[in-house]
């Protein structure tokens, strides 16, 4: 990352860069989607970057309708946060961000979680896989190790996470309350196309669900088998993702609350799905993904009734 880039120091340059990423063909109203009949407000009393939509008579800026809306954090800090999150393979903690960026820990924590919200999959994302495609599915438990617990302290809690990865394609990751046949089926049927070739280990909860797929192959971990059928049947891609996730959580964050575990998992999944591009392109993809993901402390409809 080139920290001398003006977008990390000049608020006007940062705004111009954000507008270029979100509106490559000019401002678009986030309320009515109007693009042609919008005008920039340039008077001295007007807030910088403000745009007026003539059809709906509403004013907006590049941050409206995104995770950055109504934030008092400078845009230069947002852009640096996007770049750091995109380029840190094993994640970056709020403490590390607060030290590097010269902001408070509270601000860094706020920034971190809103960027993670942007890195989550959009609701419209369809299932992965399809006819003739291989989808690997595996589960793991995220949390502290019993051997690291001090004498007399309770054993650390572990939280289950299920990963589904299409070979040479995208992945999905879901935190579930517990791994049972019911929760496994729910995740599997919503995230993986049933025309796919399914690869799992020999866990009991995968056997019944696998019958609903075009083909179901298993590797018998209980017998020490990790690859079978000439190196085709395996779930090592999913296991390599779990290795990154666990190294990040244990090495960068040390402890993760179950309430926020899905966001951390989404962060690692986003970087995995954009692993073939450079850090700058990956950061720009996060910026584009901020649209429509505004995060509030309370639901918007509840807040409007107060």
Residue pairs with C-beta under 8 A, 6 or more apart in sequence:
1 83
1 84
1 87
1 279
3 80
6 13
7 13
7 14
7 17
7 76
7 79
8 14
8 76
8 79
8 80
8 83
9 76
10 76
11 48
11 74
11 75
11 76
12 48
14 74
14 75
14 76
14 78
14 79
15 48
15 49
15 62
15 75
17 79
18 62
18 63
18 75
18 78
18 79
18 287
19 27
19 49
19 62
21 284
21 287
21 288
22 62
22 66
22 287
22 288
22 290
22 291
23 62
25 35
26 35
26 38
27 35
27 38
27 40
27 51
27 60
27 62
28 34
28 35
28 38
29 35
29 38
29 51
29 53
29 55
29 56
29 58
29 60
30 60
30 64
30 65
30 291
31 53
31 56
31 58
31 60
32 53
32 55
32 56
32 58
34 53
34 54
34 55
34 56
37 53
37 54
37 55
38 51
38 52
38 53
38 54
39 51
39 52
39 54
40 50
40 51
40 52
41 47
41 50
41 51
41 52
41 59
47 61
49 61
49 62
50 59
50 60
50 61
51 59
51 60
51 61
52 58
52 59
53 59
53 60
63 69
63 70
63 71
63 75
65 291
65 292
65 294
66 118
66 290
66 291
66 292
66 293
66 294
67 114
67 115
67 117
67 118
67 290
67 293
67 294
67 295
68 75
68 78
68 114
68 290
69 294
71 78
71 110
71 114
73 103
73 107
73 110
73 111
77 101
77 103
77 107
77 111
78 111
79 283
79 287
80 101
81 97
81 101
81 111
81 112
81 115
82 115
82 283
82 286
82 287
83 279
83 280
83 283
84 92
84 97
84 100
84 101
85 91
85 92
85 112
85 115
85 116
85 119
85 267
85 283
85 286
86 271
86 274
86 279
86 280
86 282
86 283
86 285
86 286
87 279
87 282
87 283
88 252
89 244
89 248
89 271
90 244
90 247
90 248
90 251
90 252
91 248
91 249
91 252
91 253
91 264
91 267
91 268
92 112
92 252
93 112
93 252
93 253
93 254
94 105
94 108
94 109
94 111
94 112
95 105
95 108
96 252
97 103
97 108
97 111
97 112
98 104
98 105
98 107
98 108
101 108
103 111
113 260
113 263
113 295
114 295
115 267
115 286
116 263
116 264
116 266
116 267
117 263
117 293
117 295
118 286
118 287
118 289
118 290
118 293
119 266
119 267
119 269
119 270
119 271
119 286
119 289
120 262
120 263
120 266
120 270
120 293
121 172
121 266
121 269
122 289
122 292
125 172
127 190
127 191
127 192
127 193
128 135
128 164
128 165
128 166
128 169
128 170
128 171
128 172
128 191
128 192
128 193
128 196
129 135
129 166
129 169
129 192
129 193
129 195
129 196
130 193
130 195
130 196
131 193
131 195
131 196
131 214
132 197
133 166
133 167
133 169
133 193
133 196
133 197
134 166
134 167
134 196
134 197
134 199
135 164
135 165
135 166
135 167
135 192
135 193
135 196
135 197
135 198
135 199
136 163
136 164
136 165
136 166
136 167
136 199
136 200
136 234
136 235
136 236
136 237
136 238
137 162
137 163
137 164
137 165
137 188
137 192
137 198
137 199
137 200
137 206
137 235
137 238
138 162
138 163
138 200
138 201
138 235
138 238
138 239
138 242
139 160
139 161
139 162
139 163
139 179
139 184
139 203
140 160
140 161
140 163
140 242
140 245
140 246
141 158
141 159
141 160
141 161
142 158
142 159
142 160
142 161
142 245
142 246
142 249
142 256
142 261
143 156
143 157
143 158
143 159
144 156
144 157
144 158
144 255
145 156
146 155
146 156
148 156
149 155
149 156
157 258
159 175
159 258
159 261
160 175
160 176
160 177
160 178
160 179
161 173
161 174
161 175
161 176
161 242
161 245
161 261
161 265
162 173
162 174
162 175
162 176
162 179
162 184
162 187
163 171
163 172
163 173
163 238
163 241
163 242
164 171
164 172
164 173
164 187
164 188
164 191
164 192
164 238
165 171
165 172
165 237
165 238
165 241
166 196
167 237
170 273
171 238
171 241
171 269
171 272
171 273
172 191
172 192
172 269
173 241
173 245
173 265
173 266
173 268
173 269
174 187
174 191
174 262
174 265
175 258
175 261
175 262
175 265
176 183
176 184
176 187
177 183
179 205
180 205
181 204
181 205
181 208
181 209
184 205
184 206
184 209
185 208
185 209
188 209
189 209
189 212
192 198
192 213
194 212
194 213
194 214
195 213
195 214
196 213
196 214
197 213
197 214
197 215
197 216
197 217
198 210
198 213
198 215
198 216
198 217
199 217
199 218
199 219
199 233
199 234
199 235
200 206
200 210
200 216
200 217
200 218
200 219
200 235
201 218
201 219
201 220
201 221
201 235
202 218
202 219
202 220
202 221
202 222
206 216
206 218
207 218
210 216
210 218
217 228
217 229
217 232
217 233
218 233
219 225
219 226
219 227
219 228
219 233
219 234
219 235
220 228
226 234
226 236
227 233
227 234
227 236
228 234
241 268
241 269
241 272
244 268
244 272
245 264
245 265
245 268
248 264
248 268
249 256
249 264
253 264
256 264
270 286
270 289
271 282
274 281
274 282
274 285
277 285
294 300
296 303
